[in-house]
Amino acid sequence: MNEVQVLVLTGFGLNCDRETAYSFRLAGASASSVHINSLIFGEVSLDKFHILAFDGGFSWGDDHGAGVIHAVRFKYRLGKELRRFIGEGKLIIGICNGFQVLVNMGLLPGFDGDYETRLVALTSNDCGNFRDDWVWLRTNEKSPCVFTQGLDFIELPIRHGEGKFYSDPVTIKRLFDQEQVVLQYSMPDGRLAGGVFPFNPNGSFQDIAGICDPTGRIFGLMPHPEAYNHWTNHPDWTRKKEEVKRRGKAINLDVTPGIRIFQNGVEYIRKRFVS
Amino acid sequence: MPVRLEITLRPDLFDPEGATICRKASDYFGIKLTSVRTINILTIDANLSSDQLEAIQRHIFTNPVTQISSYAPLEIDFDWILWVGYRPGVRDNPGSTAVEAIEDLLGLRFKPGEAVYTSKRYCIKGEGLKLQDVERVARELLANDIIQEWRVYSREDWDPEEGIGIIIPRVYLDHQPTVSVIPIESDDSLMRISNERNLALNPSDVPVIRNYFLREDVIAARRIVGLKEPTDIELEYISQARSDHCNHNTFKGKFYYRDLTTGQFEEVDNLFASCIEAPTLAIKEKKDWVVSVLWDNAGVGRFDDHHHFVITGETHNSPSNMEAYGGAITGIVGVYRDPLGTGKGAKLIAGTYGYCVAPRDYAGDLKPRLHPRRLLDGIIEGVRDGGNKSGIPTPFGLVFFHEKYLGKCLVFVTAVGLMPAKVQDKPAHEKTTSPGDLIVMCGGRVGKDGIHGVTAASETYSAHTPAGHVQIGDPYTQKKMHDFLLEARDEGLIAFITDNGGGGLSSSVGESARYSGGCEVELEKVPLKYEGLDPWEIWVSESQERMTVAVKPEHIDRFLELSRRHAVESTVIGRYTDSGKLHITYKGKTCAYVDIDFLTSDFPQWRFDAEWRPPASRGLFEPVIHEGKEYNRLLLDLLARPNICSREWIVRQYDHEVQGTSIIKPLIGKERDINSDAIVIRPVLESEKGLALAQALLPTYSQIDAYHMAACTIDEAVRRVIAVGADPEHIGGVDNFCWPTIQYHPKDNPDGRFKAAQLVRANWALRDMCLRYEIPLLSGKDSMYVDGHLEGKYGETHKVSALETLQFTAVGVVSDIAKCITMDAKLPGDLVYVLGITRDELGGSEYYEHFGYIGLNVPQVFPGPFWKLYLALNRAIKDGIVASAHGVYRGGLGVHLALVAMGGGLGMNIDLAQIPREDIERNDTILFSETPGRFIVTIDPRDKDAFETILRGIPHACVGSTIEDERLLVRGLQGNIIISSSVRELKAAWKQTFGELV
């Protein structure tokens, strides 16, 4: 099989599996939605996949902390398979609830190859409520993150009630020192949001919206790249369309920055695992 | 031994939940709290070892980065402690997931009766805070005594060793399930028993029921199965099926309509048949995209060659009025089961909301159960959790404030689904049950929930009585079931599916058995939440998150295997037959044996007197107002009115982008904060087609004439989807009526006949509009009795009836989403057009309401000319020459020109003299009349000729242009500038009213 194989998790209240799988397909991969229990029951093996996506949703209703029960279940039932997957140099992306799962499993930040210890948390938004909005994001070009290569400043939607990135100052400093901070909430002009609501929508420390492990192969982010799968998902598209039309030009129909994130992952695998 | 785990945020971390409580206590009651820290409590009533307890504490329930926890009470500083927990039998969603997590981590199963209960402890600090302050916060902010208990501890009361103690709200019913026989000696005795048992039988149905059970053939047949007189379960079944909720007796009733001014008399037989069914069937003949209407849980229309869309709308008024959060979440999660139970099942792709409530700042003398502010907060949060946790976008909604909703609020919820055109080569919208099919109940378990709805509210509580009449929806359980059932559908395992809502199994099994012609149900097989339910309770319980599915015997193994994979409980509870009988047994003994077609036999039709008096003869008149000069201030004040202003705080709590389908969002424009006319989603990600959806309600017009209320409401909803680019030939509708009681009673409902006439008139408008616009009614529901009795200042009570309200939903297919447009002005120098004629129609308007008037000149729809205009606009949109289009709705041109400017962040130069109008020579009338059928359109000046060519013969005029300078400049009829306001200023006014809310 010379296709990049992506496993997108479903079940137990996850709800972004379809658009996440669709986005990976747009990015050139073969993507399968697989129920968490199918992995646990052994009906499907993680081994035949190259990319594992912990997609968004409300796993176990988000009761007892977003992503907590999902993380415990995955860690204790599939820990061995997961470690092998990581050891083989494959990719993991965790989006929103998936990011919460990755930090609760301890896969992130993954300092010194320790993929067990919980060092960071995503906790309740400072605004005290769930929030749906588009945000501006600055990417860290020095970061080893596989998924954000070639992207500098992008817009994506956020939709969460528990997205405030929190950790102790030592861990945060180390994340910056090791260039593991991948995405930061920004102002429309590219300056960092500096904690200012709604640009930083949740009160995240240092405007952190996404981090990776030291290898750059495990990536977690609160915003939803899969919800920017079509140029008309962008909130300003009718305005841009009109402006472009007045200049006598056609709208740019290239893939969206959201899909670029998935393409980066697929390209990375294609170069190393498939040919 | 039960234990109690307390979990809280580390002391150095900000507590957003606590901060919200501080803010609300101050805003709502003026009670100043300095700090609130929240402690989550798990009371674990299960036999676990200390190692096991330590493991679950560490691995599941405590985040080492942010939380601390302890099995002993946590020591956190306080002046007062407030504890809030659920009453027995109330759905405790986090409690259930805690059990799942513990079982999973420890690899064990909880034994029957073992459980985890969640509750909260708030450590409150505040200077000089008194007991009654804390009690007020408890009673009016944090706990609802219908579903929750609370306790307050002062420093002196608090025992740091003991904490709150161990509180186990377990349901324990010391009751041996029994089947009772109901004697039917006379109509009177049966009616008396009906009243005693809250059967709510209609007196006119009683003879029909008695005659049936006294028929010789019936007696003989029943004797064979060991039955004689009717059982409680049989009468419950009949009562449920005959209720107005299930059978729509009002809409199917006979109305004796009389116009008291003209003497005109008309006998109107069956509003449903004449005003809903007949027009829809006539339109279906013409429109082949209408796939399935008028019989299933939701209507089905074609989306493209391979997909159908599915839509229905519901209300959940009474439960939300009692327990706002629980009622609303149960409402939205409940309506989602309708598309899921349509055809062989549809995936949910969108939900919408509509709330009619009394003003948020109501300060009058009447005492509703929940203050409107708290009621609205709870409703908003219920729909938020119900929608977001279901993974279904909630992209559109309405909120309408009026004091008439103080008696009962309205909560509209609408659900949209998508199904493949075919499943395993068979039409997906078709379904049937056949003899031999197994009856499977999927999803949640059955408890005393929702039995006899509201009557239970008046019963007294004991410590272990389940508070079952108010439910809390569980989107998590339902989402699992949704995913499971769609997979089962795609494998061809579902022969028939329907949801368990009102009437529970009684409705779902009773109705589905009509297809095969009978059924046998073994009630003891139904999984229960707790023991001690009588068979009739199992049969009619409205416990949520359940579907009834017909599965062929050869498919059952695979069906149950998939069910296990998805961690969904499914149980075979019987089989469909062709015996002609509804046959129920409990532990081998027959407890119901009724002819399946008995319910379709001749029950007497309900009858209503309807008396109409035209508005002028009721003493309504146009107020005498002479124009003022300060139009600037007037416009700003109108923009700030609660029914006009921004409600961004609600919209942003709702996930409108999940599923990756959002094309036209609820908030749009340069700063992404102005409401769009309609939303558009792209439900099939591989397709460039879209689905546009919008809703409208205009209940203030009912104060003048419900005919025009309904006509304008339908026009507005349709106009909204036209504005974003929906194909006019491919629009369907959903009608949701909410009406006060229409049965005349000299003392209790003296104006019942008038309200009945209003209902007839609204239905006439529905019929007329649907026929003229060719809108099939894909689905609809009615909710009667929206009245409340509220206590006043002196202990007296007042009946408050809601305004006669119709919510109309328009849903339309967009053939190419790239052609969609939004309402915000795009570029400076664009031409601004007003399409459609403005008439002197301020009756029921926002402008009149601002001054406390109702008026007489209610807005009227002229369907013929309007429709021509809509077709022309659609042509222009498809040709790509419309830069923005926006309907003129409540508030009139003044408000909506301002919104177009605000959306674009651009100024506008407008000349009122140019506005196409009929007999108006006043600025205020032009600016604030709410004449329907109008749009504000902006275009590129280069497209002027093309645009005007398309509009030839249709009333329109270029009324100005957009300008770089961010000011709205309006020149009045006298030639002077009457409005000159910066867009910033307009927006600030529009946002200030609810601007502090998040």
Boltz contact constraints between the chains, C-beta under 6 A:
constraints:
  - contact:
      token1: [A, 13]
      token2: [B, 476]
      max_distance: 6.0
  - contact:
      token1: [A, 13]
      token2: [B, 479]
      max_distance: 6.0
  - contact:
      token1: [A, 15]
      token2: [B, 391]
      max_distance: 6.0
  - contact:
      token1: [A, 15]
      token2: [B, 658]
      max_distance: 6.0
  - contact:
      token1: [A, 19]
      token2: [B, 659]
      max_distance: 6.0
  - contact:
      token1: [A, 19]
      token2: [B, 660]
      max_distance: 6.0
  - contact:
      token1: [A, 22]
      token2: [B, 685]
      max_distance: 6.0
  - contact:
      token1: [A, 35]
      token2: [B, 565]
      max_distance: 6.0
  - contact:
      token1: [A, 37]
      token2: [B, 565]
      max_distance: 6.0
  - contact:
      token1: [A, 57]
      token2: [B, 391]
      max_distance: 6.0
  - contact:
      token1: [A, 58]
      token2: [B, 389]
      max_distance: 6.0
  - contact:
      token1: [A, 60]
      token2: [B, 97]
      max_distance: 6.0
  - contact:
      token1: [A, 61]
      token2: [B, 93]
      max_distance: 6.0
  - contact:
      token1: [A, 61]
      token2: [B, 97]
      max_distance: 6.0
  - contact:
      token1: [A, 61]
      token2: [B, 389]
      max_distance: 6.0
  - contact:
      token1: [A, 61]
      token2: [B, 476]
      max_distance: 6.0
  - contact:
      token1: [A, 63]
      token2: [B, 94]
      max_distance: 6.0
  - contact:
      token1: [A, 63]
      token2: [B, 97]
      max_distance: 6.0
  - contact:
      token1: [A, 64]
      token2: [B, 61]
      max_distance: 6.0
  - contact:
      token1: [A, 65]
      token2: [B, 63]
      max_distance: 6.0
  - contact:
      token1: [A, 69]
      token2: [B, 101]
      max_distance: 6.0
  - contact:
      token1: [A, 72]
      token2: [B, 59]
      max_distance: 6.0
  - contact:
      token1: [A, 72]
      token2: [B, 60]
      max_distance: 6.0
  - contact:
      token1: [A, 72]
      token2: [B, 105]
      max_distance: 6.0
  - contact:
      token1: [A, 73]
      token2: [B, 104]
      max_distance: 6.0
  - contact:
      token1: [A, 118]
      token2: [B, 64]
      max_distance: 6.0
  - contact:
      token1: [A, 118]
      token2: [B, 65]
      max_distance: 6.0
  - contact:
      token1: [A, 121]
      token2: [B, 63]
      max_distance: 6.0
  - contact:
      token1: [A, 121]
      token2: [B, 65]
      max_distance: 6.0
  - contact:
      token1: [A, 121]
      token2: [B, 66]
      max_distance: 6.0
  - contact:
      token1: [A, 123]
      token2: [B, 66]
      max_distance: 6.0
  - contact:
      token1: [A, 124]
      token2: [B, 16]
      max_distance: 6.0
  - contact:
      token1: [A, 126]
      token2: [B, 16]
      max_distance: 6.0
  - contact:
      token1: [A, 127]
      token2: [B, 998]
      max_distance: 6.0
  - contact:
      token1: [A, 128]
      token2: [B, 16]
      max_distance: 6.0
  - contact:
      token1: [A, 128]
      token2: [B, 20]
      max_distance: 6.0
  - contact:
      token1: [A, 129]
      token2: [B, 653]
      max_distance: 6.0
  - contact:
      token1: [A, 129]
      token2: [B, 998]
      max_distance: 6.0
  - contact:
      token1: [A, 130]
      token2: [B, 653]
      max_distance: 6.0
  - contact:
      token1: [A, 131]
      token2: [B, 652]
      max_distance: 6.0
  - contact:
      token1: [A, 132]
      token2: [B, 652]
      max_distance: 6.0
  - contact:
      token1: [A, 132]
      token2: [B, 655]
      max_distance: 6.0
  - contact:
      token1: [A, 132]
      token2: [B, 656]
      max_distance: 6.0
  - contact:
      token1: [A, 157]
      token2: [B, 657]
      max_distance: 6.0
  - contact:
      token1: [A, 159]
      token2: [B, 655]
      max_distance: 6.0
  - contact:
      token1: [A, 159]
      token2: [B, 657]
      max_distance: 6.0
  - contact:
      token1: [A, 226]
      token2: [B, 660]
      max_distance: 6.0
  - contact:
      token1: [A, 227]
      token2: [B, 657]
      max_distance: 6.0
  - contact:
      token1: [A, 227]
      token2: [B, 660]
      max_distance: 6.0
  - contact:
      token1: [A, 229]
      token2: [B, 660]
      max_distance: 6.0
  - contact:
      token1: [A, 232]
      token2: [B, 663]
      max_distance: 6.0
  - contact:
      token1: [A, 232]
      token2: [B, 817]
      max_distance: 6.0
  - contact:
      token1: [A, 233]
      token2: [B, 662]
      max_distance: 6.0
  - contact:
      token1: [A, 235]
      token2: [B, 665]
      max_distance: 6.0
  - contact:
      token1: [A, 235]
      token2: [B, 672]
      max_distance: 6.0
  - contact:
      token1: [A, 238]
      token2: [B, 821]
      max_distance: 6.0
  - contact:
      token1: [A, 238]
      token2: [B, 822]
      max_distance: 6.0
  - contact:
      token1: [A, 239]
      token2: [B, 826]
      max_distance: 6.0
  - contact:
      token1: [A, 242]
      token2: [B, 826]
      max_distance: 6.0
  - contact:
      token1: [A, 242]
      token2: [B, 883]
      max_distance: 6.0
